[in-house]
Amino acid sequence: MIVEMYVKHAHNPSLTLKLKEHILTMLHEVKPINSFPPTLQFFKTEHIELFKDLDKVGEFTVEFCLL
């Protein structure tokens, strides 16, 4: 994940920093699960669209990183 963020940062630094902040917010919001299968707590498809430009580089899509 760290290498992925470096690659995306080289492509679009400002957008990658916004993605980093989004991921940190997500980590603060997500709670431990108590059911199986787990449900997505924070992820929305609209979040992917904000960072779509970063899909042009790297091994992983933004969707994969956010899931």
C-alpha positions in Angstrom: 0.0 0.0 0.0 2.8 2.4 0.8 4.5 1.8 -2.5 1.2 2.2 -4.3 0.7 5.6 -2.6 4.2 6.7 -3.6 3.5 5.8 -7.3 0.1 7.6 -7.2 1.8 10.6 -5.5 4.3 10.9 -8.3 1.4 11.0 -10.8 -0.8 13.5 -8.9 0.5 14.7 -5.5 -2.4 16.9 -4.4 -5.0 14.2 -5.2 -3.0 11.5 -3.5 -2.7 13.6 -0.4 -6.5 14.0 -0.4 -6.8 10.2 -0.8 -4.5 9.8 2.2 -6.7 12.0 4.3 -9.7 10.1 3.2 -8.1 6.8 4.2 -7.2 8.2 7.6 -10.7 9.5 8.1 -12.0 6.1 7.2 -9.7 4.4 9.7 -11.1 6.6 12.4 -14.7 5.9 11.5 -14.7 2.1 11.0 -15.7 0.1 14.0 -14.9 -3.6 14.8 -17.5 -6.0 13.3 -19.7 -8.4 15.3 -21.3 -10.2 12.4 -20.4 -12.4 9.5 -20.3 -11.6 6.7 -19.1 -8.1 7.5 -20.8 -5.1 5.8 -19.0 -2.1 4.5 -19.3 0.7 7.0 -17.7 3.7 5.3 -17.2 2.9 1.6 -19.5 4.6 -1.0 -19.1 4.4 -4.8 -19.0 8.2 -4.9 -15.7 8.1 -3.0 -14.1 6.3 -6.0 -15.1 9.0 -8.5 -13.3 11.6 -6.5 -10.0 9.8 -7.0 -10.5 8.2 -10.5 -7.4 10.0 -12.0 -5.2 7.9 -9.7 -6.3 4.7 -11.4 -4.1 5.6 -14.3 -1.0 4.5 -12.4 0.1 1.8 -10.0 -0.9 -1.8 -9.5 -4.2 -1.2 -7.6 -7.3 0.8 -8.3 -8.6 3.3 -5.8 -11.6 1.1 -5.3 -9.4 -1.8 -4.2 -7.4 0.5 -1.9 -10.6 1.9 -0.3 -12.2 -1.5 0.1 
